[in-house]
Amino acid sequence: HLEIQSVGDLRHDATLRQGGASMRATLTYRPIPGTGENGPFDLDGALYAPQGDAPMHVHLVHEACIDDAGAHSWKIQVYVDGQAPRDGCGDITL
C-alpha cells in the first residue's frame, strides 16, 4: 500500500506499507514534457527504510486497473533501489 500526500510546491510525503512495516518517503514531482493533467506522472525521492535510505521512483499512468479492492483509474509502478519493482492500482484525489 502506498499513500502519497502533496506538501506544497512539487514536494510530496509518502508512506509505503508492506506487511506489518510502515516506511516513510519524500518525493518530488518531475514533470514529463508534453504531458498534461492526465499524466503520466513521475515522482523521485528517497525511502527511509530500517536497512537504510534508498532512492525511490514512482510512475503513475492514467489507465484502468483492477485489483482485489476493485476498479481504479491509475496504474502505479514503484521502484526502490535494491528491491523488486512493485506495481498496482490506485486513485488520485485532489
C-alpha positions in Angstrom: 0.0 0.0 0.0 1.4 3.4 -1.0 -0.1 6.7 0.1 1.2 10.0 -1.3 0.3 13.4 0.0 1.3 16.7 -1.5 3.0 19.1 0.9 3.4 22.1 -1.4 5.2 23.1 -4.5 6.3 19.8 -6.2 7.1 18.0 -2.9 5.2 15.0 -1.5 5.3 12.9 1.6 4.7 9.2 1.2 4.1 6.1 3.3 4.8 2.6 2.0 3.2 -0.2 3.9 4.4 -3.7 3.3 3.2 -6.5 5.6 3.5 -5.1 9.2 6.1 -2.5 8.2 5.5 1.2 7.5 8.2 3.3 5.9 8.2 7.0 5.1 9.5 8.6 1.9 9.8 12.0 0.4 9.2 12.5 -3.3 9.4 15.3 -5.8 7.2 15.6 -8.8 9.2 15.5 -12.0 7.2 17.0 -14.9 7.3 14.9 -18.1 7.5 17.2 -21.2 4.4 17.1 -23.4 2.0 15.6 -20.8 -1.0 17.3 -19.1 -3.1 16.8 -16.1 -3.9 13.2 -17.1 -0.2 12.2 -16.8 1.8 10.1 -16.8 3.4 11.4 -13.7 6.8 10.7 -12.2 8.0 11.2 -8.6 11.5 10.7 -7.4 13.0 10.8 -3.9 14.1 8.6 -1.0 12.6 5.8 1.0 13.6 5.9 4.7 13.8 2.1 5.5 15.2 0.4 8.6 18.0 -1.1 6.5 19.0 2.4 5.2 17.7 5.1 2.9 17.2 4.1 -0.7 16.4 6.0 -3.9 12.7 5.6 -4.9 10.9 6.3 -8.1 7.1 6.2 -8.6 5.4 6.2 -12.1 1.7 6.8 -12.5 -0.2 6.1 -15.7 -3.8 7.1 -16.2 -5.2 3.7 -17.3 -8.0 1.4 -16.0 -6.6 -1.1 -13.4 -8.4 -3.7 -11.4 -7.1 -5.2 -8.1 -8.5 -7.0 -5.1 -10.1 -3.7 -3.9 -11.9 -3.2 -7.3 -11.5 -0.9 -10.3 -9.2 2.1 -10.2 -8.2 4.8 -12.6 -4.4 4.6 -12.4 -1.6 2.0 -12.8 1.2 2.6 -10.4 4.8 1.3 -10.5 7.2 1.7 -7.6 10.9 1.2 -7.9 13.2 1.2 -4.8 16.9 0.6 -5.3 17.8 -2.9 -4.1 14.2 -4.2 -4.1 12.0 -5.9 -6.6 9.7 -3.5 -8.5 6.2 -3.2 -7.3 3.1 -2.4 -9.3 -0.5 -2.0 -8.5 -3.6 0.2 -8.9 -4.7 3.4 -7.4 -6.7 6.6 -7.5 -5.7 10.2 -7.3 -7.7 12.5 -5.0 -7.1 16.2 -5.4 
